[in-house]
Amino acid sequence: MDTIASRREFLKKLALGSLVILGGSGTATAAVRHVIHPVKHRHKPGHEPVFHAFDRSVHPRNTAPYPHTFEHKTLAFEHTHTGDKLKLTYFERGRYIKEALHEINYLLRDFRTDTIHPIDTALLDQLFMLKQTLGVNKPFHIISGYRSPFTNAQLRRYSHGVAEHSFHMQGRAIDIRLEGISPKIVRNAALAIAQGGVGYYPRDNFVHLDTGHFRTW
């Protein structure tokens, strides 16, 4: 089923009264429709859009709009290992949407063990702010989301770059790339937001984000 949870569908559900706000809980529930299916073919690379490097004098630290000032927030993902795809609104009318968060947790699961863990909503907001800063609607290509302690230990055996107490094990880190946009530009945008850790891996073509204190490597 190729059904995608878009803002239009969400608002339709809202108009039909299928959204239930839980007073004081900080979450909302809704019947979120989504698509998760394997990629059958590789997309042909498009023309790389023109982006200018971020100037700190123009984009100083911590000047990005506070995430909750947005009335709704939507994200799209494509997992590079599983082929899963997902596009949905995860925040609307001042509430995180419970079912949407569950869908995101599933897509960002440890695909090696099929372990699911809650993803920090602050991390989702970082991705949303990154999308807004870059001015794109492309899906985030996911290299790594949640990692179970077992997977993290296994990866550490082959790479010194994997932290023993990785934020990935807490659902507080993600490794991403954006098709057609160089990782340097993605890194610069993340530095401009300055909302957490930013790791730059140009050789492997991805950027690491986490919800720890602001730092970069």
C-alpha positions as CSV (number, residue, x, y, z in Angstrom):
1,M,0.0,0.0,0.0
2,D,1.6,3.3,-1.2
3,T,-0.2,5.5,1.3
4,I,1.8,8.4,2.7
5,A,0.8,10.4,5.8
6,S,0.8,13.9,4.4
7,R,-0.3,17.1,6.0
8,R,-3.4,17.1,3.8
9,E,-4.4,13.7,5.0
10,F,-3.7,14.6,8.6
11,L,-5.9,17.7,8.3
12,K,-8.6,15.7,6.8
13,K,-8.5,13.4,9.8
14,L,-8.6,16.4,12.1
15,A,-11.6,17.7,10.3
16,L,-13.4,14.4,10.6
17,G,-12.7,14.4,14.4
18,S,-10.3,11.4,14.4
19,L,-7.6,13.4,16.3
20,V,-7.9,13.2,20.1
21,I,-5.9,15.6,22.2
22,L,-4.8,14.3,25.5
23,G,-4.9,17.3,27.9
24,G,-1.7,18.0,29.7
25,S,0.0,14.8,28.4
26,G,2.2,16.6,25.7
27,T,1.1,14.0,23.1
28,A,-1.7,13.6,20.6
29,T,-3.1,10.5,19.0
30,A,-4.3,10.1,15.4
31,A,-4.7,7.4,12.8
32,V,-1.5,7.9,11.0
33,R,-1.3,6.4,7.5
34,H,2.1,5.7,6.2
35,V,4.2,3.7,3.8
36,I,7.0,1.4,4.7
37,H,8.3,-0.7,1.8
38,P,11.7,-1.8,0.3
39,V,13.2,0.2,-2.5
40,K,13.0,-1.7,-5.7
41,H,15.5,0.3,-7.6
42,R,18.1,3.0,-7.1
43,H,17.1,6.5,-7.8
44,K,19.1,8.3,-10.5
45,P,21.1,11.1,-9.0
46,G,19.7,14.5,-9.8
47,H,21.4,17.8,-10.4
48,E,23.0,19.1,-7.3
49,P,21.2,22.2,-6.1
50,V,23.2,25.3,-5.4
51,F,23.6,26.2,-1.7
52,H,25.9,28.7,-0.2
53,A,28.2,27.9,2.8
54,F,26.9,29.2,6.1
55,D,28.5,32.4,7.4
56,R,28.5,32.5,11.2
57,S,28.1,36.3,11.1
58,V,24.8,35.7,9.3
59,H,23.9,32.5,11.1
60,P,25.2,32.8,14.6
61,R,24.8,30.1,17.2
62,N,21.3,29.4,18.7
63,T,19.5,31.8,16.4
64,A,17.3,29.2,14.8
65,P,13.6,29.5,15.6
66,Y,12.5,27.4,18.6
67,P,11.1,24.2,17.1
68,H,7.7,24.5,19.0
69,T,7.0,27.8,17.3
70,F,6.0,25.8,14.2
71,E,2.3,24.8,14.1
72,H,3.1,21.5,12.4
73,K,6.3,19.6,11.7
74,T,6.7,16.9,9.0
75,L,9.7,14.7,8.2
76,A,10.5,12.1,5.5
77,F,12.9,9.2,5.8
78,E,14.5,6.5,3.6
79,H,16.5,3.9,5.3
80,T,19.6,2.9,3.3
81,H,19.8,-0.6,4.8
82,T,16.2,-1.7,4.9
83,G,14.7,0.3,2.0
84,D,11.9,1.5,4.4
85,K,10.3,4.8,3.5
86,L,8.2,7.1,5.7
87,K,6.8,10.6,5.4
88,L,4.5,12.0,8.1
89,T,3.6,14.9,10.3
90,Y,4.8,14.1,13.8
91,F,3.9,17.3,15.5
92,E,0.7,19.3,15.2
93,R,-1.1,22.0,17.2
94,G,1.4,22.0,20.0
95,R,1.4,18.1,20.5
96,Y,3.6,15.3,19.4
97,I,1.5,12.7,17.6
98,K,1.9,9.4,19.4
99,E,1.2,7.1,16.5
100,A,3.6,9.0,14.3
101,L,6.4,8.7,16.9
102,H,5.7,4.9,16.9
103,E,6.2,4.8,13.2
104,I,9.4,6.7,13.4
105,N,10.7,4.5,16.2
106,Y,10.0,1.5,13.9
107,L,11.8,2.9,10.9
108,L,14.8,3.9,13.0
109,R,15.0,0.6,14.8
110,D,18.2,-1.4,15.0
111,F,17.7,-3.3,11.8
112,R,20.4,-5.9,12.7
113,T,18.4,-7.1,15.7
114,D,15.0,-5.6,14.9
115,T,15.1,-3.9,18.4
116,I,12.8,-0.8,18.6
117,H,13.6,2.0,21.0
118,P,11.9,5.4,21.5
119,I,13.6,8.2,19.5
120,D,14.3,11.4,21.3
121,T,11.8,14.0,20.1
122,A,14.5,16.6,20.4
123,L,16.4,14.7,17.7
124,L,13.4,14.8,15.4
125,D,13.2,18.6,16.0
126,Q,16.9,18.9,15.1
127,L,16.2,17.2,11.8
128,F,13.2,19.4,11.2
129,M,15.3,22.5,11.9
130,L,18.0,21.2,9.6
131,K,15.4,20.8,6.9
132,Q,14.1,24.3,7.4
133,T,17.7,25.8,7.5
134,L,18.6,24.1,4.2
135,G,15.2,24.9,2.7
136,V,14.7,21.4,1.3
137,N,11.9,18.8,1.4
138,K,14.1,15.8,0.6
139,P,13.9,12.7,2.7
140,F,16.7,12.1,5.1
141,H,18.6,9.0,4.1
142,I,19.3,7.0,7.3
143,I,22.6,5.2,7.7
144,S,22.1,4.5,11.4
145,G,19.4,5.3,13.9
146,Y,18.9,3.4,17.1
147,R,21.6,0.8,18.0
148,S,21.1,-1.9,20.6
149,P,24.0,-2.4,23.0
150,F,24.8,-5.7,21.2
151,T,25.0,-4.0,17.8
152,N,27.1,-1.2,19.2
153,A,29.6,-3.6,20.8
154,Q,29.8,-5.5,17.5
155,L,30.5,-2.3,15.5
156,R,33.2,-1.3,18.0
157,R,35.1,-4.4,17.2
158,Y,35.6,-3.2,13.7
159,S,35.7,0.6,14.1
160,H,37.4,2.8,16.7
161,G,35.0,5.6,15.6
162,V,32.1,3.9,17.5
163,A,31.7,5.3,21.0
164,E,31.3,2.8,23.9
165,H,28.5,4.8,25.3
166,S,27.1,6.0,22.0
167,F,24.0,8.2,22.0
168,H,22.7,5.8,19.3
169,M,22.0,3.4,22.1
170,Q,19.7,5.9,23.8
171,G,17.7,6.9,20.6
172,R,19.5,10.2,20.8
173,A,21.6,10.1,17.7
174,I,21.3,9.6,13.9
175,D,23.6,9.4,10.9
176,I,22.2,10.9,7.8
177,R,22.8,12.1,4.3
178,L,20.7,14.1,1.8
179,E,20.6,13.1,-1.8
180,G,22.2,15.8,-4.1
181,I,23.6,17.8,-1.2
182,S,27.2,17.5,0.0
183,P,27.7,16.4,3.6
184,K,29.8,19.6,4.1
185,I,26.7,21.7,3.4
186,V,24.6,19.6,5.7
187,R,27.3,19.9,8.4
188,N,27.5,23.6,8.0
189,A,23.7,23.9,8.4
190,A,23.8,21.7,11.5
191,L,26.6,23.9,13.0
192,A,24.5,27.0,12.3
193,I,21.6,25.4,14.3
194,A,24.0,24.4,17.1
195,Q,21.5,22.2,18.9
196,G,23.6,19.2,19.7
197,G,26.6,17.1,18.6
198,V,27.6,17.3,14.9
199,G,30.0,14.8,13.4
200,Y,31.3,15.2,9.9
201,Y,32.3,12.0,7.9
202,P,33.0,13.2,4.3
203,R,34.7,9.9,3.3
204,D,31.6,7.9,4.1
205,N,29.3,10.7,2.9
206,F,27.2,11.3,6.1
207,V,26.7,13.6,9.0
208,H,26.1,12.5,12.6
209,L,23.6,14.4,14.8
210,D,22.8,13.8,18.5
211,T,21.1,15.6,21.4
212,G,24.1,15.9,23.6
213,H,25.7,19.2,24.4
214,F,26.9,21.3,21.4
215,R,30.2,20.0,20.0
216,T,31.7,19.1,16.7
217,W,34.3,16.7,15.2
